[in-house]
Amino acid sequence: MTKVKICGITNLDDALAAIECGADALGFVFAPSPRQVTTSAVKDIVGQLPPFIFKVGVFVNSELAEVQETMSLCNLDLAQLHGDESPDYCA
């Protein structure tokens, strides 16, 4: 079964449009990027999403404690590590 994640979500309208188009997961970029979001913005968006949507935080070379804190604060389901994280870090 194919699953689809739409990444770079920055607002609720885009999140809902992605879900309407069939997205199974939404990605929120916390790394420096034109699509970077704040924890506050993501908390607001995530609080209005259906429970069946996977919420993914995208991180690049972040400290582990920062990833864990952001995951908890934003109620994210998964972390996508997109930097130079070591296998030990990922474990």
N, C-alpha and C positions, 0 to 999 in steps of 0.2 A: 504494500500500500504506500503510495506517495504522500508525503507531507510537505506543505509549503510554508516557509517562513518569509515574511516581508520585513526587511530591515530598514532602519533609518526613520522610524516613526517618531514624529516630533509633536504631534497634537492629536486630540481625540477624534477629530473629523477624519484624518488620515487613517487612524486605527480602525474606526468603524467601517470605512470604505474598504480597507484591506480584508476585514472579516467578511463583509458582504460579498467580496470577490472570491472568497473561499480560503483565505489564509487560515492555517492551523496554529501558527505562532507569529508573534510580533517581536521584532528586535529593537532594542533601545540602545543607542550608541553613547557610552559614557566617556569614550576616548576623545581627545581633541579632533574635531571634524566639523564640517559645515552642518552636520546633522546631530551634533552633540546635544544632549539633553541634561537637565538637572534632576537630582533625585526628587525634588519637589514636584516638578512637572510630571515625572513618571508616576509618582504616587497618585497624583490626581487622575491621570489617564487610566492606570491599572485598576483603580477603584471603580471604574465605570465599565469595565470589560466583562463579557460573559465568562463564567468559570471554566469553560472548556477550552479557552484560548491559552496556549503556552506563552509565557512572558519570558523573554530572553534578554539578559544584559550583555552587551558587547564591551569587552575590556581589552586594552592594549598595554601590556607591561605595568599593570597596576599592582600595588602592594596587596598581598593576600588579605590582610585585615580590611582594606578598603573594599575589595570585592565582596567579602563576607558581609560587611556592614551595609553596603548598597543593596545586595541581594535581600537582606532582611528588611531594611527600611522600605523598599519598593515592592516587596512581596513577589519577587521574581522566581520563576521555576528553574531556569537554567542559566548558566554562564557560558558565553562564547569567548574563548581566550584567543586573541588575534595578534599576539605579539611574539616575543622571544621567551615565553614562559618555559621553564625546564620541565622534564617529565616528573621530577619530584614535586614541583610546584603544582602541577596538574593533578597529582595523586591526592 
